[in-house]
């Protein structure tokens, strides 16, 4: 009877039993979670970790993730269960990456209700770009934190009096701002389209303060059409869902920039809802046009997220990839 080859294993010894126990989690909960995510077998005995898997890349990623997390815990960094999974995923995608760049050297944005920080390298680069540039394009799939982090940066700068007010805007409907067909007064017509911006605000600021800032004009949330004819000085302006702007709308928006103003334009170029042009030509997205036209101008930063940067439920990343693959392979028509 032929004997099967033993599964390759690695052994890692940790010096500090307290940190090792924290690393492994209650009853090895963190190891079990990583085992489910990777398919490897992880176990511990005292301060010793055992990693078994036939794939050397999986063993390497798990070893590097757990060794670096151990060092972060020793430095006093607090990590969530999700951070363990993110660390493993990042080291699978980027072998040799240092987690210090995410967790120790992270950009912290302080808002009234919480301190927001980058949860991966891409988010750190995005926060860096917003802190250094007057105009930033944040492009990528849903769930990467494009809008949320932009709102956090706006509240951060407002709290430090670097800006006088915050303006949040987005196209009101898919193919133009045809608000007259909707029931209710102006606020009732546009609020459903602006809800994601409200959600981000209420997560980072107390409701009473938001109500006060809305009443005094320190925060303004309005459909894109309301930006026409204005010059915005000393403001932090966020244009969300920018893939659904026309070229004319995008030009109108960008030329509203005044002295001391910061602008962040967010969108997903794979989710354009504008109508197809006559003759079957692709939609004329203002975001796509602006990225082509402006990305090499000094003072303008373009930051692109990928599906690997999605911070929502792990299935969201898989769903994004599945749709992207389908769109690439689908035949015309």
RAVENUR-V714556 format. One record per pair of residues at least 12 apart in sequence whose ideal C-beta (glycine too) atoms are under 7 Angstrom apart, sorted by the first residue. I is the first residue (numbers start at 1). J is the second residue. If there is no record, write none. Layout:
i=I j=J
i=I j=J
//
This chain:
i=7 j=52
i=7 j=53
i=7 j=54
i=8 j=54
i=8 j=59
i=9 j=50
i=9 j=51
i=9 j=52
i=10 j=51
i=10 j=59
i=10 j=63
i=11 j=48
i=11 j=50
i=12 j=49
i=12 j=63
i=12 j=66
i=12 j=67
i=13 j=47
i=13 j=48
i=14 j=47
i=14 j=49
i=14 j=70
i=16 j=74
i=17 j=47
i=19 j=70
i=19 j=73
i=19 j=74
i=20 j=47
i=22 j=73
i=23 j=66
i=23 j=69
i=23 j=70
i=23 j=73
i=24 j=44
i=28 j=44
i=30 j=81
i=30 j=84
i=31 j=43
i=31 j=44
i=33 j=81
i=33 j=84
i=33 j=85
i=34 j=62
i=34 j=84
i=34 j=88
i=37 j=85
i=37 j=88
i=38 j=58
i=38 j=62
i=38 j=88
i=39 j=53
i=40 j=52
i=40 j=53
i=40 j=58
i=40 j=59
i=40 j=62
i=41 j=53
i=42 j=62
i=49 j=66
i=51 j=63
i=60 j=95
i=61 j=88
i=61 j=91
i=61 j=92
i=62 j=88
i=64 j=91
i=65 j=87
i=65 j=88
i=65 j=91
i=68 j=87
i=68 j=99
i=69 j=84
i=69 j=87
i=72 j=99
i=72 j=103
i=75 j=104
i=77 j=103
i=77 j=104
i=86 j=119
i=86 j=120
i=87 j=99
i=90 j=120
i=90 j=121
i=93 j=308
i=101 j=121
i=101 j=124
i=102 j=118
i=102 j=120
i=102 j=121
i=102 j=124
i=106 j=118
i=106 j=124
i=107 j=124
i=107 j=127
i=107 j=128
i=107 j=131
i=109 j=127
i=109 j=152
i=109 j=153
i=109 j=156
i=110 j=156
i=110 j=159
i=111 j=152
i=111 j=155
i=111 j=156
i=111 j=204
i=111 j=205
i=112 j=204
i=112 j=205
i=112 j=206
i=112 j=209
i=113 j=204
i=113 j=205
i=113 j=206
i=114 j=204
i=116 j=149
i=116 j=152
i=119 j=311
i=120 j=309
i=122 j=305
i=122 j=309
i=123 j=145
i=123 j=149
i=125 j=303
i=126 j=138
i=126 j=149
i=126 j=303
i=127 j=149
i=127 j=153
i=129 j=301
i=129 j=303
i=130 j=150
i=130 j=153
i=130 j=264
i=133 j=299
i=133 j=300
i=133 j=301
i=134 j=262
i=134 j=263
i=134 j=299
i=135 j=263
i=135 j=299
i=135 j=300
i=136 j=264
i=136 j=301
i=136 j=303
i=137 j=265
i=137 j=291
i=137 j=302
i=137 j=303
i=138 j=150
i=138 j=264
i=138 j=266
i=138 j=303
i=139 j=267
i=139 j=269
i=139 j=291
i=139 j=302
i=139 j=304
i=139 j=305
i=140 j=268
i=140 j=304
i=140 j=305
i=140 j=306
i=140 j=309
i=141 j=268
i=141 j=270
i=141 j=305
i=141 j=307
i=141 j=310
i=141 j=320
i=142 j=268
i=143 j=310
i=143 j=311
i=143 j=312
i=143 j=316
i=144 j=305
i=144 j=309
i=144 j=310
i=144 j=311
i=145 j=311
i=146 j=266
i=146 j=305
i=147 j=196
i=147 j=200
i=147 j=240
i=147 j=266
i=148 j=200
i=150 j=238
i=150 j=264
i=150 j=266
i=151 j=197
i=151 j=200
i=151 j=201
i=151 j=204
i=151 j=238
i=152 j=204
i=154 j=166
i=154 j=236
i=154 j=238
i=155 j=204
i=155 j=205
i=157 j=236
i=158 j=236
i=163 j=234
i=163 j=235
i=163 j=236
i=163 j=262
i=164 j=234
i=164 j=235
i=165 j=217
i=165 j=218
i=165 j=219
i=165 j=220
i=165 j=235
i=166 j=218
i=166 j=219
i=166 j=236
i=167 j=220
i=167 j=232
i=167 j=235
i=167 j=237
i=168 j=197
i=168 j=221
i=168 j=238
i=169 j=222
i=169 j=223
i=169 j=224
i=169 j=227
i=169 j=239
i=170 j=193
i=170 j=194
i=170 j=224
i=170 j=239
i=170 j=240
i=170 j=241
i=171 j=224
i=171 j=241
i=171 j=244
i=171 j=245
i=172 j=190
i=172 j=193
i=172 j=223
i=173 j=193
i=174 j=244
i=174 j=273
i=175 j=273
i=175 j=274
i=175 j=275
i=177 j=223
i=177 j=224
i=177 j=225
i=190 j=223
i=193 j=223
i=194 j=221
i=196 j=240
i=197 j=221
i=197 j=240
i=198 j=221
i=224 j=245
i=224 j=249
i=224 j=253
i=227 j=252
i=227 j=253
i=227 j=256
i=228 j=252
i=230 j=256
i=231 j=256
i=231 j=258
i=232 j=256
i=232 j=257
i=232 j=258
i=232 j=261
i=233 j=258
i=233 j=259
i=233 j=260
i=233 j=261
i=234 j=260
i=234 j=261
i=235 j=261
i=236 j=262
i=237 j=261
i=237 j=263
i=238 j=264
i=238 j=266
i=239 j=253
i=239 j=265
i=240 j=266
i=241 j=267
i=242 j=265
i=242 j=266
i=242 j=267
i=242 j=286
i=242 j=287
i=243 j=267
i=243 j=268
i=243 j=269
i=243 j=271
i=243 j=272
i=243 j=285
i=243 j=287
i=244 j=272
i=244 j=273
i=244 j=274
i=245 j=286
i=245 j=287
i=246 j=274
i=246 j=284
i=246 j=286
i=247 j=284
i=247 j=286
i=247 j=289
i=249 j=286
i=250 j=286
i=250 j=287
i=250 j=289
i=250 j=290
i=265 j=287
i=267 j=287
i=269 j=285
i=269 j=287
i=269 j=288
i=270 j=324
i=272 j=285
i=307 j=320
i=307 j=321
i=307 j=324
//
